[in-house]
Amino acid sequence: MSKYNWSKVPSWVNYVFTDQDGDVFGCDNKPTCDGGTFNGHPRYDKWYYLGKGSPEDYENSLEERPR
């Protein structure tokens, strides 16, 4: 079961995650989680703010777009 409502996510977003502050983001390329912070390459990756969520278990919040 999905953690996120993908019907409200732009079609170019391939991954969604929640950060340690509860902010939910989508991005086109798979980010890494390093020391509690999700990282991507700012020069190549597009990011999209999706709103607020629960920061609980944010380290395991990364989800790939369902196929």
Phi and psi in degrees as a GROMACS rama.xvg file:
@    title "Ramachandran Plot"
@    xaxis  label "Phi"
@    yaxis  label "Psi"
@TYPE xy
-76.1847  146.126  SER-2
-84.1682  -18.8957  LYS-3
-124.915  155.982  TYR-4
-89.7571  92.3672  ASN-5
-68.1912  -16.4069  TRP-6
-68.1626  -17.1496  SER-7
-103.411  7.77186  LYS-8
-102.642  133.186  VAL-9
-54.439  148.578  PRO-10
-63.9766  -24.451  SER-11
-79.3086  -13.5935  TRP-12
-78.3642  123.692  VAL-13
-105.681  -18.0782  ASN-14
-138.096  143.057  TYR-15
-129.793  142.537  VAL-16
-149.93  162.697  PHE-17
-113.438  132.116  THR-18
-88.8284  -179.871  ASP-19
-64.777  -15.2038  GLN-20
-97.4249  -1.42393  ASP-21
90.398  3.23748  GLY-22
-76.9421  135.073  ASP-23
-104.599  128.604  VAL-24
-127.608  152.024  PHE-25
-117.086  152.216  GLY-26
-149.369  160.371  CYS-27
-82.3708  -33.3396  ASP-28
-111.524  153.561  ASN-29
-66.8408  121.142  LYS-30
-83.4012  166.484  PRO-31
-108.459  156.689  THR-32
-113.252  114.547  CYS-33
-126.375  110.523  ASP-34
63.3818  31.632  GLY-35
90.854  0.70743  GLY-36
-119.438  131.845  THR-37
-82.9652  134.57  PHE-38
-128.478  146.93  ASN-39
-136.871  -173.657  GLY-40
-96.2684  107.978  HIS-41
-59.9783  -22.7117  PRO-42
-81.0819  -25.7108  ARG-43
-114.896  -22.9904  TYR-44
-95.3184  142.396  ASP-45
-101.71  139.873  LYS-46
-122.812  151.489  TRP-47
-141.65  124.812  TYR-48
-81.1084  127.02  TYR-49
-108.488  -6.71963  LEU-50
123.921  -161.073  GLY-51
-103.343  146.373  LYS-52
-142.199  -166.384  GLY-53
-91.4551  130.296  SER-54
-77.137  -4.9255  PRO-55
-59.3073  128.403  GLU-56
60.2183  34.3463  ASP-57
-61.202  -27.8892  TYR-58
-60.9117  -24.9556  GLU-59
-109.843  20.8169  ASN-60
-87.7379  -12.4086  SER-61
-62.9292  130.388  LEU-62
-137.765  134.911  GLU-63
-85.8379  146.732  GLU-64
-53.9589  129.115  ARG-65
-62.9425  146.202  PRO-66
